[in-house]
Amino acid sequence: MPKTAAAYKCDECGWTTLKWVGRCGECQSWGTVVEAGTKANRPRVEAAIVGEDNRAKPITEHSAEHTRHEPTGIGEFDRVLGGGIVPGAAILLSGEPGVGKSTLLLDVAARVAATGRNALYVSAEESVGQVRLRAQRTGALLDSLYLASTTDLATVLGQVEQLRPSLLIVDSVQTIQADNVDSLPGGPAQVREVASSLIRLAKSENIPVILVGHVTKDGQVAGPRTLEHLVDVVCHFEGDRQTALRFVRALKNRFGPTDEVGCFEMSGDGIQEVPDPSALFRSGSGQEASGTCTTIALEGRRALPVEIQALVVPTTAPQPRRVVNGVDSSRVAMVLAVLERRAGLKLSQADVYISTVGGIRLTEPAADLAIALAVASAIKDVALPSTLAAVGEISLSGEIRAVTSGDQRQSEGKRLGFNTTLDRRSGSIRQAITEAFGTTQGKKAPF
């Protein structure tokens, strides 16, 4: 018998130590070091005899698998998934607490149940009565929609074996516990075992499984990274809880594209899809106002007009304020520096406030030009035309650079009534400001 030594091993990276520690000394993960037996003399893995079924063949001799998408009836959710849910697929939906994950998935289960197929919704965080109250509010009271409240993995598997549902939803994977794993629910070993068991069930029974996942403070899925590798689709549900707007993004999709975004809006009746969200990110006054400019932003494959608002106020403070909402503050600081150095706008003795309409957050540099024009409009207190849009990245030299999918943005802008689109063809930021103010009935640029 080879001698067995007690050791502790990190579930994330495999780092070992002779005594338990709370934080892995290699990958710096917390709570991933668990007790494991390590054999001093581990036998080598010998080569196996490969049968005909497992023999490697040229790729041209293999037939391609056809993935059949079954629409859920929620167009925006189906868009993100690539057309619908694939039978036997394992889907992970993550998001911050209170963003609406449970509400969305209860609606998905209700849409499936409305077609006469059984859908099983397992809640490990709420009672059946609490889920029923939400279903009553959202109109999801259907005989084919089954609810269960349990934290035991074996009970979940038994429910599936008994009902044979067409869809299984587990809310959430971090709160389900497997009895054969000696650790607390939510730990790396528990999450891995629960996810593996449910994914094996999905593949063997050809039942699509949707798992709800918690997120950490920095927005990452809680638990081991292997969870994201095990599933077929990883979606992230995001949105500011102070606003009604929500987005579903596909971060991984084995059955479709990963650059699609679904748009939803929270209401008193639950969550509603927004097929055309173009009006959500522009002010509804209908009047031209100074300090505003519209850019055409890309969310996935979708081009959206987003209004950027700016307010410039003189100040005598030694350090002027820069308050930014909805755009990257570091890019705003860079744009303001370029405006002062390359366009001659005096901003060193002014407070600048930048915000987007509708609560959307822009991270791409294509909004640089619209930010610059909004600031210039605020300084001059002259409104730019409502039919003007601006798309372009601004370099430190003041040059306007091209952005991705420029033709798509311009065509979408024309479709929405933006007759003039300022972009890289303006050449420099100074020239773009001159052109923009040249369309305001003879007003001069603010320099």
C-alpha positions as CSV (number, residue, x, y, z in Angstrom):
1,M,0.0,0.0,0.0
2,P,1.5,3.4,-1.0
3,K,1.6,5.8,1.9
4,T,-1.1,8.4,1.8
5,A,-0.4,11.9,3.3
6,A,-3.1,14.3,4.3
7,A,-2.9,17.6,2.4
8,Y,-5.1,20.5,1.3
9,K,-5.6,21.3,-2.3
10,C,-7.0,24.4,-4.2
11,D,-10.0,23.5,-6.3
12,E,-9.2,26.4,-8.7
13,C,-5.5,25.9,-9.6
14,G,-4.5,22.6,-7.9
15,W,-2.0,24.3,-5.4
16,T,-1.3,22.0,-2.4
17,T,-0.3,22.7,1.2
18,L,0.1,20.6,4.3
19,K,-2.2,22.8,6.4
20,W,-5.4,24.5,5.7
21,V,-5.4,28.2,4.7
22,G,-8.3,30.5,3.8
23,R,-6.6,31.9,0.8
24,C,-4.8,30.0,-2.0
25,G,-1.1,30.9,-2.1
26,E,-1.0,30.5,-5.9
27,C,-4.2,32.0,-7.4
28,Q,-5.1,34.1,-4.3
29,S,-8.7,32.7,-4.4
30,W,-10.6,32.7,-1.1
31,G,-12.3,29.6,0.3
32,T,-11.1,27.2,-2.5
33,V,-8.6,25.2,-0.3
34,V,-10.2,21.9,0.7
35,E,-8.8,18.7,2.3
36,A,-7.7,16.1,-0.2
37,G,-5.8,12.8,-0.1
38,T,-2.6,12.8,-2.1
39,K,-0.8,9.5,-2.9
40,A,3.0,9.5,-2.7
41,N,3.3,6.9,-5.5
42,R,0.6,7.6,-8.1
43,P,0.5,5.1,-10.9
44,R,1.0,6.3,-14.4
45,V,-2.0,6.3,-16.8
46,E,-1.4,3.6,-19.4
47,A,-2.6,3.9,-23.0
48,A,-6.0,2.2,-23.7
49,I,-7.0,0.1,-26.6
50,V,-9.0,2.4,-28.9
51,G,-12.1,0.8,-30.3
52,E,-13.8,1.5,-33.7
53,D,-16.3,3.9,-32.2
54,N,-13.6,6.0,-30.5
55,R,-11.0,5.9,-33.3
56,A,-10.0,9.3,-34.6
57,K,-11.1,9.9,-38.2
58,P,-10.5,12.7,-40.7
59,I,-12.8,15.7,-40.0
60,T,-14.4,15.3,-43.5
61,E,-15.7,11.9,-42.5
62,H,-17.7,13.2,-39.6
63,S,-21.2,14.6,-40.1
64,A,-22.2,17.9,-38.7
65,E,-24.7,18.2,-35.9
66,H,-27.8,20.3,-36.6
67,T,-28.8,22.4,-33.6
68,R,-32.5,23.0,-33.4
69,H,-33.6,26.2,-31.6
70,E,-37.0,26.2,-30.0
71,P,-38.3,29.8,-29.5
72,T,-39.4,30.7,-26.1
73,G,-41.8,33.3,-27.3
74,I,-39.8,36.2,-25.8
75,G,-38.1,37.7,-28.9
76,E,-35.4,39.6,-27.1
77,F,-34.3,36.5,-25.1
78,D,-34.4,34.3,-28.2
79,R,-32.2,36.9,-30.0
80,V,-29.5,36.5,-27.4
81,L,-29.7,32.7,-27.4
82,G,-29.4,32.6,-31.2
83,G,-33.0,31.9,-32.0
84,G,-34.3,30.0,-29.0
85,I,-33.4,27.3,-26.5
86,V,-31.6,24.2,-27.9
87,P,-32.8,20.9,-26.4
88,G,-30.2,19.5,-24.0
89,A,-28.5,22.8,-23.6
90,A,-27.1,24.1,-20.3
91,I,-27.6,27.8,-19.8
92,L,-26.1,30.0,-17.0
93,L,-27.8,33.3,-16.3
94,S,-26.0,35.6,-13.9
95,G,-26.7,39.0,-12.6
96,E,-26.8,41.2,-9.5
97,P,-29.4,40.6,-6.8
98,G,-32.7,42.3,-7.6
99,V,-32.0,42.9,-11.2
100,G,-34.9,40.6,-12.3
101,K,-33.3,37.2,-13.1
102,S,-36.1,35.3,-11.3
103,T,-38.8,37.4,-12.9
104,L,-37.4,36.9,-16.4
105,L,-37.0,33.1,-16.0
106,L,-40.4,32.7,-14.5
107,D,-41.8,34.4,-17.7
108,V,-39.7,32.0,-19.8
109,A,-41.1,29.0,-18.0
110,A,-44.6,30.4,-18.4
111,R,-44.2,30.9,-22.1
112,V,-43.0,27.2,-22.4
113,A,-46.0,26.1,-20.3
114,A,-48.4,28.1,-22.4
115,T,-47.6,25.8,-25.3
116,G,-48.8,22.7,-23.3
117,R,-45.4,21.5,-22.4
118,N,-44.3,20.9,-18.8
119,A,-41.9,23.4,-17.3
120,L,-40.3,22.9,-13.8
121,Y,-39.1,25.9,-11.8
122,V,-37.0,25.0,-8.8
123,S,-36.4,27.7,-6.3
124,A,-33.9,27.2,-3.5
125,E,-34.1,30.8,-2.3
126,E,-37.8,31.4,-2.1
127,S,-40.8,29.5,-0.9
128,V,-43.4,28.2,-3.4
129,G,-45.9,30.7,-2.0
130,Q,-43.5,33.6,-2.8
131,V,-43.0,32.4,-6.3
132,R,-46.7,32.0,-6.8
133,L,-47.3,35.6,-5.8
134,R,-44.9,36.7,-8.5
135,A,-46.5,34.4,-11.0
136,Q,-49.9,35.8,-10.1
137,R,-48.6,39.4,-10.6
138,T,-47.0,38.6,-14.0
139,G,-49.8,36.4,-15.3
140,A,-47.9,33.1,-15.1
141,L,-50.5,30.9,-13.4
142,L,-50.6,27.9,-15.7
143,D,-51.3,24.2,-15.0
144,S,-48.2,23.1,-17.0
145,L,-45.9,25.3,-14.9
146,Y,-44.7,23.3,-11.9
147,L,-43.0,24.8,-8.8
148,A,-40.8,23.2,-6.2
149,S,-38.8,24.7,-3.4
150,T,-35.8,22.6,-2.3
151,T,-32.1,22.9,-1.7
152,D,-31.4,19.2,-2.1
153,L,-29.9,18.0,-5.4
154,A,-31.3,14.5,-5.1
155,T,-34.8,15.9,-4.8
156,V,-34.4,18.1,-7.9
157,L,-33.2,15.0,-9.9
158,G,-36.2,13.0,-8.6
159,Q,-38.6,15.8,-9.6
160,V,-37.2,15.8,-13.1
161,E,-37.4,12.0,-13.4
162,Q,-41.0,12.1,-12.3
163,L,-42.3,15.0,-14.4
164,R,-40.0,14.8,-17.5
165,P,-40.3,18.5,-18.1
166,S,-39.5,20.3,-21.4
167,L,-37.6,22.9,-19.4
168,L,-35.8,22.9,-16.0
169,I,-34.9,26.2,-14.2
170,V,-32.8,26.0,-11.0
171,D,-32.7,29.2,-9.0
172,S,-29.9,29.2,-8.0
173,V,-27.0,26.8,-8.5
174,Q,-25.0,28.2,-5.5
175,T,-27.8,27.3,-3.1
176,I,-28.4,23.7,-4.1
177,Q,-26.5,21.1,-2.1
178,A,-25.2,17.6,-3.0
179,D,-25.1,15.2,-0.1
180,N,-22.0,13.4,-1.5
181,V,-19.9,16.5,-1.1
182,D,-18.7,17.4,2.4
183,S,-18.7,21.2,2.2
184,L,-21.1,24.1,2.6
185,P,-23.5,25.1,-0.2
186,G,-22.0,27.6,-2.6
187,G,-18.5,26.3,-2.1
188,P,-16.4,25.5,-5.2
189,A,-16.7,21.7,-4.7
190,Q,-20.5,21.9,-4.2
191,V,-21.1,24.2,-7.1
192,R,-19.0,22.0,-9.4
193,E,-20.8,18.8,-8.3
194,V,-24.3,20.4,-8.6
195,A,-23.6,21.9,-12.0
196,S,-22.0,18.7,-13.3
197,S,-25.0,16.6,-12.2
198,L,-27.6,18.9,-13.7
199,I,-25.6,19.2,-17.0
200,R,-25.3,15.4,-17.2
201,L,-29.1,15.3,-16.7
202,A,-29.6,17.8,-19.5
203,K,-27.5,15.9,-22.0
204,S,-28.8,12.4,-21.2
205,E,-32.5,13.4,-21.1
206,N,-32.3,16.1,-23.8
207,I,-33.9,18.6,-21.4
208,P,-32.7,22.2,-21.5
209,V,-31.5,23.5,-18.1
210,I,-31.2,27.1,-17.1
211,L,-29.1,27.8,-14.0
212,V,-29.2,31.1,-12.1
213,G,-25.8,32.2,-10.9
214,H,-24.8,34.7,-8.2
215,V,-22.2,37.3,-8.9
216,T,-19.3,38.7,-6.9
217,K,-18.8,42.4,-6.1
218,D,-16.8,42.9,-9.3
219,G,-19.6,41.3,-11.5
220,Q,-18.0,37.9,-12.0
221,V,-19.9,34.6,-11.6
222,A,-19.5,33.4,-8.0
223,G,-17.9,29.9,-7.6
224,P,-15.3,28.1,-9.6
225,R,-14.5,29.2,-13.2
226,T,-15.2,25.7,-14.3
227,L,-18.9,26.5,-14.0
228,E,-18.7,28.8,-17.0
229,H,-16.7,26.2,-18.9
230,L,-19.2,23.4,-18.2
231,V,-22.3,25.1,-19.5
232,D,-23.1,25.8,-23.2
233,V,-24.4,29.3,-22.8
234,V,-23.4,32.1,-20.4
235,C,-25.7,35.1,-20.3
236,H,-25.4,38.2,-18.0
237,F,-28.4,40.1,-16.9
238,E,-27.5,43.7,-16.2
239,G,-29.1,47.0,-15.4
240,D,-29.3,49.8,-12.8
241,R,-31.9,49.0,-10.2
242,Q,-32.7,52.7,-10.0
243,T,-34.0,52.6,-13.6
244,A,-36.3,50.2,-15.4
245,L,-34.0,49.3,-18.3
246,R,-32.4,45.9,-18.4
247,F,-30.0,44.1,-20.8
248,V,-29.2,40.5,-21.4
249,R,-25.8,39.8,-23.0
250,A,-24.4,36.5,-24.2
251,L,-20.8,36.1,-23.0
252,K,-20.6,32.5,-24.4
253,N,-22.8,30.7,-26.8
254,R,-22.0,27.3,-28.4
255,F,-25.2,27.5,-30.5
256,G,-25.1,31.1,-31.8
257,P,-23.3,34.5,-31.8
258,T,-22.1,36.2,-28.7
259,D,-22.5,39.8,-29.8
260,E,-26.3,40.0,-29.4
261,V,-28.0,42.0,-26.7
262,G,-31.6,41.7,-25.5
263,C,-33.4,44.8,-24.2
264,F,-36.1,44.6,-21.5
265,E,-38.0,47.0,-19.2
266,M,-39.2,46.3,-15.7
267,S,-42.9,47.2,-15.1
268,G,-45.6,46.6,-12.5
269,D,-46.6,43.5,-14.5
270,G,-43.2,42.0,-14.6
271,I,-40.5,42.3,-17.2
272,Q,-41.4,43.4,-20.8
273,E,-39.2,43.1,-23.9
274,V,-38.3,46.2,-25.8
275,P,-37.9,45.3,-29.5
276,D,-37.1,48.9,-30.6
277,P,-35.4,50.7,-27.7
278,S,-34.2,53.7,-29.9
279,A,-36.6,56.1,-28.1
280,L,-35.5,55.2,-24.6
281,F,-32.1,56.9,-24.8
282,R,-33.2,60.3,-26.1
283,S,-35.1,63.1,-24.2
284,G,-38.8,63.2,-24.9
285,S,-39.2,67.0,-24.9
286,G,-38.9,67.2,-28.7
287,Q,-37.2,70.6,-28.4
288,E,-33.6,71.4,-29.2
289,A,-31.5,72.3,-26.1
290,S,-27.9,73.4,-25.7
291,G,-25.4,70.9,-24.3
292,T,-26.9,67.9,-26.0
293,C,-25.6,65.7,-28.9
294,T,-26.6,62.3,-30.1
295,T,-24.3,59.4,-30.9
296,I,-25.1,56.1,-32.5
297,A,-23.8,53.4,-30.1
298,L,-23.5,49.7,-30.8
299,E,-24.9,47.3,-28.2
300,G,-24.1,43.9,-29.7
301,R,-25.3,44.0,-33.3
302,R,-27.8,46.7,-32.5
303,A,-27.2,50.3,-33.3
304,L,-28.9,52.7,-30.8
305,P,-29.1,56.5,-30.8
306,V,-28.0,57.7,-27.4
307,E,-28.3,61.3,-26.3
308,I,-25.4,62.7,-24.4
309,Q,-26.0,65.8,-22.2
310,A,-23.3,68.2,-21.0
311,L,-23.4,71.1,-18.6
312,V,-20.5,73.6,-18.2
313,V,-20.6,76.0,-15.2
314,P,-17.9,78.5,-14.4
315,T,-16.2,78.0,-11.0
316,T,-13.6,79.7,-8.8
317,A,-12.6,76.5,-7.1
318,P,-8.9,75.5,-7.4
319,Q,-10.0,72.0,-8.6
320,P,-13.0,72.1,-11.0
321,R,-15.5,69.2,-10.7
322,R,-15.9,66.5,-13.3
323,V,-19.1,64.6,-12.7
324,V,-19.8,61.8,-15.2
325,N,-22.7,59.3,-15.5
326,G,-23.1,56.7,-18.2
327,V,-19.7,57.1,-19.9
328,D,-16.1,56.3,-19.0
329,S,-14.8,59.1,-16.8
330,S,-11.2,58.6,-18.0
331,R,-12.3,59.1,-21.6
332,V,-14.2,62.2,-20.7
333,A,-11.1,63.6,-19.0
334,M,-9.1,62.9,-22.1
335,V,-11.8,64.5,-24.4
336,L,-11.9,67.6,-22.2
337,A,-8.1,67.9,-22.3
338,V,-8.1,67.6,-26.1
339,L,-10.8,70.3,-26.3
340,E,-8.8,72.7,-24.3
341,R,-5.4,72.0,-26.0
342,R,-6.5,71.4,-29.6
343,A,-9.8,73.3,-29.9
344,G,-9.0,76.2,-27.6
345,L,-12.0,75.8,-25.3
346,K,-11.4,77.1,-21.8
347,L,-12.4,74.4,-19.4
348,S,-9.8,74.7,-16.6
349,Q,-12.0,77.1,-14.7
350,A,-15.3,75.4,-15.2
351,D,-17.2,72.5,-13.6
352,V,-18.3,69.9,-16.3
353,Y,-21.2,67.5,-15.9
354,I,-21.7,64.7,-18.5
355,S,-24.6,62.2,-18.5
356,T,-26.4,59.9,-20.9
357,V,-30.2,59.7,-21.2
358,G,-32.0,56.5,-20.1
359,G,-29.4,55.2,-17.8
360,I,-27.4,53.4,-20.5
361,R,-23.7,53.0,-20.0
362,L,-21.3,53.6,-23.0
363,T,-17.9,52.1,-22.9
364,E,-16.8,52.4,-26.5
365,P,-14.7,55.3,-27.8
366,A,-17.2,56.0,-30.6
367,A,-19.0,58.4,-28.2
368,D,-15.9,60.8,-27.9
369,L,-17.1,63.1,-30.7
370,A,-20.6,63.4,-29.3
371,I,-19.2,64.2,-25.9
372,A,-17.0,66.9,-27.3
373,L,-19.8,68.5,-29.3
374,A,-22.1,68.4,-26.3
375,V,-19.5,70.3,-24.2
376,A,-18.9,72.8,-27.0
377,S,-22.7,73.4,-27.3
378,A,-22.9,73.9,-23.5
379,I,-20.1,76.5,-23.5
380,K,-21.7,78.5,-26.3
381,D,-25.2,77.8,-25.0
382,V,-26.3,77.1,-28.6
383,A,-28.4,74.1,-29.4
384,L,-27.2,71.7,-32.1
385,P,-29.8,70.5,-34.6
386,S,-31.8,67.5,-33.5
387,T,-31.1,65.8,-36.8
388,L,-27.3,65.8,-36.1
389,A,-25.5,62.7,-34.9
390,A,-21.8,62.3,-34.1
391,V,-19.7,59.1,-34.2
392,G,-16.0,59.1,-33.8
393,E,-13.0,58.4,-31.6
394,I,-10.8,61.4,-30.7
395,S,-7.1,61.0,-30.5
396,L,-4.7,63.0,-28.4
397,S,-3.7,65.0,-31.5
398,G,-7.3,66.1,-32.0
399,E,-7.8,63.7,-35.0
400,I,-11.1,62.0,-35.4
401,R,-10.6,58.3,-36.1
402,A,-12.9,55.7,-37.7
403,V,-14.9,53.3,-35.5
404,T,-16.2,49.8,-36.0
405,S,-19.4,49.3,-38.0
406,G,-19.4,52.9,-39.2
407,D,-21.6,52.2,-42.2
408,Q,-24.2,50.4,-40.0
409,R,-24.3,53.3,-37.5
410,Q,-24.7,55.8,-40.3
411,S,-27.5,53.9,-42.0
412,E,-29.3,53.4,-38.7
413,G,-29.0,57.1,-38.0
414,K,-30.6,58.0,-41.4
415,R,-33.4,55.5,-40.7
416,L,-34.1,57.3,-37.4
417,G,-34.1,60.8,-39.0
418,F,-30.5,61.9,-38.4
419,N,-29.8,63.6,-41.8
420,T,-26.2,64.7,-40.8
421,T,-23.7,62.4,-39.2
422,L,-20.3,63.9,-38.3
423,D,-17.5,61.3,-38.3
424,R,-13.9,60.8,-39.2
425,R,-14.5,62.6,-42.5
426,S,-14.4,65.9,-40.5
427,G,-10.7,65.3,-40.0
428,S,-10.1,67.0,-36.7
429,I,-12.1,67.9,-33.6
430,R,-11.8,71.7,-34.4
431,Q,-13.1,71.1,-37.9
432,A,-16.0,69.0,-36.6
433,I,-17.0,71.7,-34.1
434,T,-16.9,74.3,-36.9
435,E,-19.1,72.0,-39.1
436,A,-21.6,71.3,-36.3
437,F,-22.1,75.0,-35.5
438,G,-22.2,75.8,-39.2
439,T,-25.6,74.0,-39.3
440,T,-27.1,76.1,-36.5
441,Q,-28.3,79.0,-38.6
442,G,-25.0,80.9,-38.9
443,K,-23.8,80.5,-35.3
444,K,-20.1,80.6,-34.8
445,A,-18.0,77.9,-33.1
446,P,-17.1,78.6,-29.5
447,F,-13.4,79.5,-30.2
